[in-house]
C-alpha cells in the first residue's frame, strides 16, 4: 500500500478495499524497513498517527485527504510535535500552535506521520547542513537529496509517506524534487499562508507540496492555498480548482525556452532529457518559442545578498532568552547571547548571518542590499516581458543530476551555483514547478522546471500533467530499497 499515490489510496478507501489504519501501518512498516538508509525523518509520531487513523476509520469524513498519511518539513510549526528547523538551537522545541497549512491538512483529514530532515533553517542545497543527520538519495546510496527540503523529497520518492510539504526560498522544493524524481511546486508568493513557517527570508519563502505525481500535487494545492488573515503577505484571491486544470492537450499554449538557461556548465544528459521533454510538450500541441531573460546572470549575486540580509534579521530572535537552546555557563547577558548563537547555529547559518549583517550595515546598505533590490526588480521585469510572448517558461531545474555527499562540502560557491536556475522564481515571486522528465546514465532522476506568471499555477500543472503522461517515468521507483 505504501507505493500508492494519494489518488489511488483515496479510491481504495472510498471502495472499502483498505482502511486508514492499514495505510498508516503500511507507511510505518516502510519507514522501519527503509529509513535507516534514507534518514528522511527527524521525528515520528507513531502513536499519534495510529490513533488518528483509528478515528478516521470510525468517522467517515468528506475531506479530500481523509485518512491519508503525509509528512512535513521540520520548518513548519506543529502543535505537540517537535519543530527543530534542522538546528541544535531549536532541539526539543515544541510549538504551542499549528502553522496554517498544518491546520488545513488536518481539516482535510490528513494524518501527519512526522517531521522531515532539512538543511538548518532551510539554508542549503544538499541537506548536508542538517544538524542531526544527512538524508541520502533513494535512487543511489551516498548521493545528496538536494535541499533544503531534501528529507521531504526523499520521503516521497522512497514511499515513506504519501505526500509532503516543503518550503522554497531559492529552489528548496524544486531542486530536491528534481534530484529525487518527484513533483514539487513552489506557488506564487502569497498564494499559500506562511503563518507558522519559521522564516529564513520573508520576501522569498513559500510553502508548497512534494508529491508522487502531478494529480496529487494539484490535490494538495486545493487544500493548502487561500487567504489567511494571520499572514500579512497572504493574497485575497479566489482559489481555482487546480485538479480541474489537468486536461489533455496543450493546443494554444505558448512555451518559452530561455536561451540563458542552456549554456556553459550544463550536464549534457540534463540538457538532452529536458529538450526531449520540450519535444513531448510540442507533441501535446504546445507552440515552442525562444525567449530571453537578460538579467539571469545576476540572480545568484542578488539572491545571496537579499536572502542573507533577511536571514540575519529573522534569526536575531534565536538568542537563548525566550525559547530554544541557551548556554548556561555564561556570566553575562552579552556572553550568553554570543555563546548560545555560537554553539546553537551551524557553520552555514553563521556564514549567512555574517554576510547579511554586513550587507545591511551602515555604509554598505546602499552599495549592496539596495542595489540588489533594484536588480531584483529588473529580474521580475524580465519575466513580465517574457510572459507577454509565452504562457510558461521551461528549463532544467539544476545543471546536473545529484552528486556524491561531501563532494562540494568545502566549496560553498559551487553549492550556491546549484540553485542558479531556480532562484529567479523566488526573486520575481512567480510560481515554479519541477516534474520528472528522464534519467541520467547512472539512473539518477532529471527534472524539468516550468515557471509561469503570478497566480498561473493551473497552466504549470496542466503542462506538467501532459508531460507526465507522455514521458512515462512517473511509475519508475528506486531499486534496492525493498
VEXVEX-864543 format. One line per field, with one value per residue (C-alpha): x, y, z; residue in three letters. Coordinates in steps of 0.25 Angstrom, whole numbers, padded with zeros to 4 digits. Each point is the difference from the previous one (the first is absolute). Example, Ala and Ser with C-alpha at 12.3 -4.5 7.8 and 13.67 -1.06 7.14 Angstrom:
x	[0049 0006] $
y	[-0018 0014] $
z	[0031 -0002] $
res	[ALA SER] $
***
This chain:
x	[0000 0011 0003 -0014 -0002 -0010 -0010 0002 -0001 -0013 -0007 0003 -0004 -0013 -0003 0003 0012 0009 0000 0007 0006 0006 0006 0006 0006 0005 0007 0006 0005 0006 0007 0005 0006 0006 0002 0012 0007 -0008 0000 -0011 -0008 0005 -0012 -0011 -0014 -0003 -0010 -0007 -0001 -0006 -0010 -0004 -0001 -0010 -0008 0000 -0005 -0012 -0004 -0001 0004 -0002 0014 0008 0011 -0008 0008 0012 0014 0009 0013 0005 0013 0005 -0001 -0015 -0005 -0008 -0007 0004 0011 0015 0004 0015 0003 0011 0008 0005 -0005 -0014 0003 -0012 -0009 -0015 -0008 -0014 -0007 -0001 0004 -0012 0004 0000 -0014 -0004 0006 -0008 -0013 0002 0001 0015 0008 0014 0010 0012 0010 0010 0015 0005 0012 0001 -0010 -0002 0014 0006 -0001 0003 -0005 0014 -0002 -0010 0005 -0005 0001 0003 -0011 0004 -0006 -0009 0005 0014 0007 0010 -0006 -0007 -0015 0001 -0004 -0005 -0013 0009 -0007 -0014 0005 0007 -0012 -0010 0010 0002 -0015 0002 -0012 -0011 0004 0008 0000 0013 0004 0007 0009 0009 -0004 -0001 -0012 0003 0015 -0002 -0012 0008 0012 -0010 -0009 -0013 -0009 0002 -0007 0003 -0013 0000 0004 -0012 -0008 0002 0001 0013 -0005 0007 0011 0013 0006 0013 -0002 -0014 -0001 0004 -0005 -0013 -0006 -0003 -0003 0009 -0007 0001 -0008 -0006 -0014 0004 0007 -0013 -0008 0009 0000 -0015 0002 0011 -0003 -0008 0000 0004 -0003 0012 0010 0002 0006 -0012 -0008 -0015 -0003 -0010 0007 -0003 -0002 0014 -0004 -0010 0011 0006 -0005 0006 0006 0008 -0006 0002 0010 0013 0012 0013 0014 0009 0014 0007 -0004 0007 0015 0014 0000 -0013 0002 -0003 -0009 -0009 -0001 -0003 -0011 -0006 0000 -0007 -0011 -0001 -0003 -0011 -0006 0000 -0006 -0011 -0004 0009 0007 0015 0007 0013 0000 0010 0002 0012 0003 0001 0015 -0003 -0009 0010 0006 -0013 -0006 0013 -0002 -0015 -0001 0011 -0004 -0014 0005 0009 -0012 -0010 0010 0003 -0012 0008 0008 -0002 -0010 -0014 0001 0010 0015 0006 0015 -0001 0015 0000 0002 -0006 -0012 0009 0009 -0013 -0004 0013 0002 -0014 0000 0015 -0004 -0014 0002 0008 0010 -0009 -0010 0012 0005 -0013 -0003 0014 -0002 -0014 0005 0011 -0009 -0010 0011 0001 0009 -0003 -0016 0000 0011 -0005 -0014 -0006 0007 -0004 -0015 0001 0005 -0010 -0011 0007 0000 -0015 -0002 0007 -0010 -0012 0006 0002 -0015 -0005 0006 -0003 -0008 0011 0015 0007 0014 0008 -0001 0014 0012 0004 -0006 0002 0015 0007 -0002 0012 0005 -0002 0000 0013 -0005 -0012 0000 -0002 -0012 -0006 0001 -0008 -0012 0003 -0012 -0010 0002 -0006 -0014 0001 0006 -0011 -0011 -0005 -0004 0010 -0002 0010 -0005 0008 0004 0011 0012 0015 0008 0003 -0015 -0002 -0012 -0001 -0011 -0005 -0004 -0012 -0003 -0012 -0005 -0006 -0012 0001 0003 -0011 0008 0012 -0008 -0007 0014 0006 -0011 0001 0015 -0002 -0010 0010 0013 -0003 0009 -0009 -0002 0014 0005 0014 0006 0006 -0008 -0009] $
y	[0000 0010 0001 0005 0015 0008 -0002 -0015 0000 0009 -0010 -0012 0007 0004 -0014 -0006 -0008 0005 0008 0012 -0008 -0010 0012 0006 -0014 -0002 0013 -0002 -0014 0006 0011 -0011 -0008 0011 0013 -0006 0002 0013 0007 0009 0001 0009 -0004 -0010 0001 -0015 0000 0012 -0004 -0014 0007 0010 -0012 -0007 0012 0002 -0014 0002 0014 0000 0014 0008 0006 -0002 -0006 -0007 -0012 0003 0000 0012 0006 0014 0007 0004 0015 0000 0002 -0013 0000 -0011 -0004 0005 0011 0001 0006 -0010 0009 -0003 0013 -0005 -0014 -0005 0012 -0003 0011 0004 0001 -0005 0007 0004 -0011 -0010 0004 -0001 -0014 -0004 0006 -0008 -0013 -0002 -0008 0005 -0010 0009 0010 -0001 0004 0013 0009 0008 0012 -0004 0005 -0010 -0008 -0014 -0002 -0002 0012 -0007 0000 -0014 -0009 0000 -0006 -0009 0000 -0012 -0002 -0002 -0002 0010 0011 0013 0002 0015 0010 0007 -0009 -0013 -0008 0003 -0004 -0012 -0005 0001 -0006 -0012 -0002 0004 0009 0003 0014 0011 0015 0008 0014 0007 0013 -0002 -0013 -0009 -0007 -0001 -0004 -0012 -0004 -0001 -0007 -0010 -0002 0005 0012 0013 0013 0014 0008 0015 0008 0003 -0012 -0009 0006 0001 0001 -0010 -0002 0003 0012 -0001 0012 0005 0006 -0013 -0011 -0008 -0013 -0011 -0015 -0011 -0012 -0013 0006 0012 -0003 -0002 0014 0007 -0007 0005 0014 0000 -0003 0010 0012 0012 0013 0000 0013 -0004 0001 0015 -0005 -0009 0004 0001 -0007 -0011 -0014 -0008 -0014 -0005 -0014 0004 0006 -0013 -0002 -0007 0008 0013 0007 0015 -0001 0008 -0005 0008 -0006 0011 0000 0004 -0013 -0009 0003 -0003 -0009 -0008 -0015 -0006 -0010 0010 0008 -0012 -0004 0014 0002 -0013 0004 0013 -0008 -0008 0013 0004 -0014 0004 0012 0011 0010 0001 0014 0006 0011 0008 0003 0009 0002 -0014 0001 0009 -0009 -0007 0012 0007 -0012 -0002 0015 0001 -0014 0001 0014 -0004 -0012 0008 0008 -0012 -0009 0011 -0005 -0013 0006 -0010 0008 -0004 -0014 -0010 -0003 0009 0000 -0002 0003 0015 0010 0012 0003 0003 -0012 -0009 0006 -0003 -0014 -0004 0004 -0005 -0014 -0001 0005 -0008 0005 0003 0008 0008 0003 0005 0008 0007 0003 0005 0009 0006 0003 0007 0008 0015 0004 -0013 0000 0008 -0007 -0014 -0002 0012 -0003 -0015 0004 0009 -0011 -0009 0009 -0002 -0015 0001 0009 -0010 -0011 0010 0003 -0015 -0003 0010 -0010 -0013 -0007 -0007 -0001 -0014 -0004 -0010 0001 -0002 0000 -0014 -0013 -0003 -0001 -0007 0004 0008 0003 0015 0001 0010 0008 0009 0007 -0013 -0003 0014 -0002 -0012 0009 0009 -0005 0001 0012 0010 -0005 0004 0013 0003 -0006 -0009 -0015 -0011 -0015 -0012 -0012 -0013 -0001 -0010 -0007 0001 -0012 -0002 -0002 0014 0008 0012 0011 0010 0014 0008 0014 0009 0014 0003 -0009 -0008 -0014 -0006 0001 -0006 -0012 -0002 0000 -0009 -0010 0000 -0003 -0010 -0008 0000 -0002 -0013 0002 0002 -0014 -0004 -0002 0000 -0014 -0007 0006 -0013] $
z	[0000 0003 -0015 -0003 -0005 0008 -0011 0000 0015 0000 -0010 0008 0013 -0006 -0005 0013 -0005 0010 0013 0005 0011 -0010 -0008 0012 0004 -0014 0001 0013 -0004 -0012 0009 0009 -0012 -0008 0008 0006 -0013 -0005 0013 -0004 0013 0012 0008 -0001 0007 -0001 0011 -0004 -0015 0004 0010 -0011 -0010 0009 0002 -0015 -0002 0010 -0006 -0015 -0004 -0012 0000 -0013 0008 0010 0006 -0009 0007 -0003 0006 0001 -0001 0014 -0002 0002 0014 0005 0013 0009 -0010 0000 -0010 -0001 -0013 -0001 0010 0014 0005 -0001 0004 0009 -0003 -0001 -0006 0007 -0013 -0014 -0013 -0009 -0010 0011 0005 -0015 -0001 0013 -0005 -0013 0008 -0002 0011 0003 0002 0004 -0004 -0011 0000 -0006 -0001 0012 -0001 -0014 -0004 -0010 -0013 0005 0014 0005 0009 0009 0014 0003 -0013 -0015 -0008 -0012 -0014 -0001 -0015 0004 0014 0004 -0009 0004 0000 -0003 0010 0008 -0001 -0002 0010 -0005 -0015 0005 0008 -0011 -0010 0009 0004 0014 -0001 -0010 -0002 0008 0002 -0002 -0001 -0012 0002 -0012 -0006 0013 -0005 -0015 0001 0010 -0008 -0012 0006 0006 -0011 0006 -0003 0007 -0001 0005 0000 -0003 0012 0008 -0006 0013 0014 0007 0014 0008 -0010 0007 -0008 -0008 -0010 0002 -0014 -0007 0009 -0005 0004 -0010 -0003 -0004 -0005 -0008 -0013 -0005 0004 0014 -0001 -0005 0011 0011 -0006 0001 0015 0004 -0009 0004 0008 0015 0008 0010 -0012 -0005 -0013 -0003 -0012 0000 -0013 -0004 0000 -0013 -0001 -0003 -0002 -0011 -0008 -0003 -0014 -0012 -0011 -0001 -0012 0000 0012 -0003 0006 0001 0001 0006 -0007 0012 0007 -0009 0000 0006 0012 -0005 0001 -0014 0006 0007 -0013 -0008 0010 0001 -0015 -0002 0009 -0008 -0012 0008 0003 -0015 -0003 0010 -0008 0006 -0008 0004 -0002 0005 0011 0007 0015 -0002 0015 0004 0002 0012 0007 0009 0004 0003 0008 0009 0004 0002 0007 0010 0003 0004 0007 0009 0004 0002 0007 0011 0007 0004 0012 0011 0007 -0004 -0006 -0005 0004 0011 0004 0016 0002 -0003 0011 -0008 -0010 -0011 0002 0001 -0014 -0006 0005 -0002 -0015 -0002 0005 -0005 -0014 -0011 -0009 -0012 0009 0006 -0014 -0005 0013 -0002 -0015 0003 0012 -0008 -0012 0009 0008 -0001 -0012 -0007 -0001 -0013 -0007 0003 0005 -0007 -0013 0000 0003 -0013 -0008 0006 -0007 -0013 0001 0003 -0012 -0009 0004 -0003 -0013 -0004 0005 -0011 -0010 0007 0010 0008 -0001 0001 0003 0008 0015 0004 -0010 0005 0006 0014 0005 0011 0014 0004 -0014 0001 0015 0000 -0011 0004 -0013 -0008 0009 -0002 -0015 0000 0002 -0011 -0009 0012 0008 -0011 0003 0015 -0003 -0010 0009 -0011 0000 -0004 -0001 -0001 -0008 -0003 -0015 0000 0006 -0001 -0005 0015 0002 0008 -0003 -0008 0001 -0009 0006 -0004 0004 -0003 0003 0014 0004 -0012 0007 -0008 -0013 0007 0005 -0014 -0007 0010 0000 -0015 0000 0011 -0008 -0012 0007 0007 0011 0012 0003 0001 0014 0007 0000 0011 0012 0002] $
res	[UNK UNK UNK UNK UNK UNK UNK UNK UNK UNK UNK UNK UNK UNK UNK UNK UNK UNK UNK UNK UNK UNK UNK UNK UNK UNK UNK UNK UNK UNK UNK UNK UNK UNK UNK UNK UNK UNK UNK UNK UNK UNK UNK UNK UNK UNK UNK UNK UNK UNK UNK UNK UNK UNK UNK UNK UNK UNK UNK UNK UNK UNK UNK UNK UNK UNK UNK UNK UNK UNK UNK UNK UNK UNK UNK UNK UNK UNK UNK UNK UNK UNK UNK UNK UNK UNK UNK UNK UNK UNK UNK UNK UNK UNK UNK UNK UNK UNK UNK UNK UNK UNK UNK UNK UNK UNK UNK UNK UNK UNK UNK UNK UNK UNK UNK UNK UNK UNK UNK UNK UNK UNK UNK UNK UNK UNK UNK UNK UNK UNK UNK UNK UNK UNK UNK UNK UNK UNK UNK UNK UNK UNK UNK UNK UNK UNK UNK UNK UNK UNK UNK UNK UNK UNK UNK UNK UNK UNK UNK UNK UNK UNK UNK UNK UNK UNK UNK UNK UNK UNK UNK UNK UNK UNK UNK UNK UNK UNK UNK UNK UNK UNK UNK UNK UNK UNK UNK UNK UNK UNK UNK UNK UNK UNK UNK UNK UNK UNK UNK UNK UNK UNK UNK UNK UNK UNK UNK UNK UNK UNK UNK UNK UNK UNK UNK UNK UNK UNK UNK UNK UNK UNK UNK UNK UNK UNK UNK UNK UNK UNK UNK UNK UNK UNK UNK UNK UNK UNK UNK UNK UNK UNK UNK UNK UNK UNK UNK UNK UNK UNK UNK UNK UNK UNK UNK UNK UNK UNK UNK UNK UNK UNK UNK UNK UNK UNK UNK UNK UNK UNK UNK UNK UNK UNK UNK UNK UNK UNK UNK UNK UNK UNK UNK UNK UNK UNK UNK UNK UNK UNK UNK UNK UNK UNK UNK UNK UNK UNK UNK UNK UNK UNK UNK UNK UNK UNK UNK UNK UNK UNK UNK UNK UNK UNK UNK UNK UNK UNK UNK UNK UNK UNK UNK UNK UNK UNK UNK UNK UNK UNK UNK UNK UNK UNK UNK UNK UNK UNK UNK UNK UNK UNK UNK UNK UNK UNK UNK UNK UNK UNK UNK UNK UNK UNK UNK UNK UNK UNK UNK UNK UNK UNK UNK UNK UNK UNK UNK UNK UNK UNK UNK UNK UNK UNK UNK UNK UNK UNK UNK UNK UNK UNK UNK UNK UNK UNK UNK UNK UNK UNK UNK UNK UNK UNK UNK UNK UNK UNK UNK UNK UNK UNK UNK UNK UNK UNK UNK UNK UNK UNK UNK UNK UNK UNK UNK UNK UNK UNK UNK UNK UNK UNK UNK UNK UNK UNK UNK UNK UNK UNK UNK UNK UNK UNK UNK UNK UNK UNK UNK UNK UNK UNK UNK UNK UNK UNK UNK UNK UNK UNK UNK UNK UNK UNK UNK UNK UNK UNK UNK UNK UNK UNK UNK UNK UNK UNK UNK UNK UNK UNK UNK UNK UNK UNK UNK UNK UNK UNK UNK UNK UNK UNK] $
***
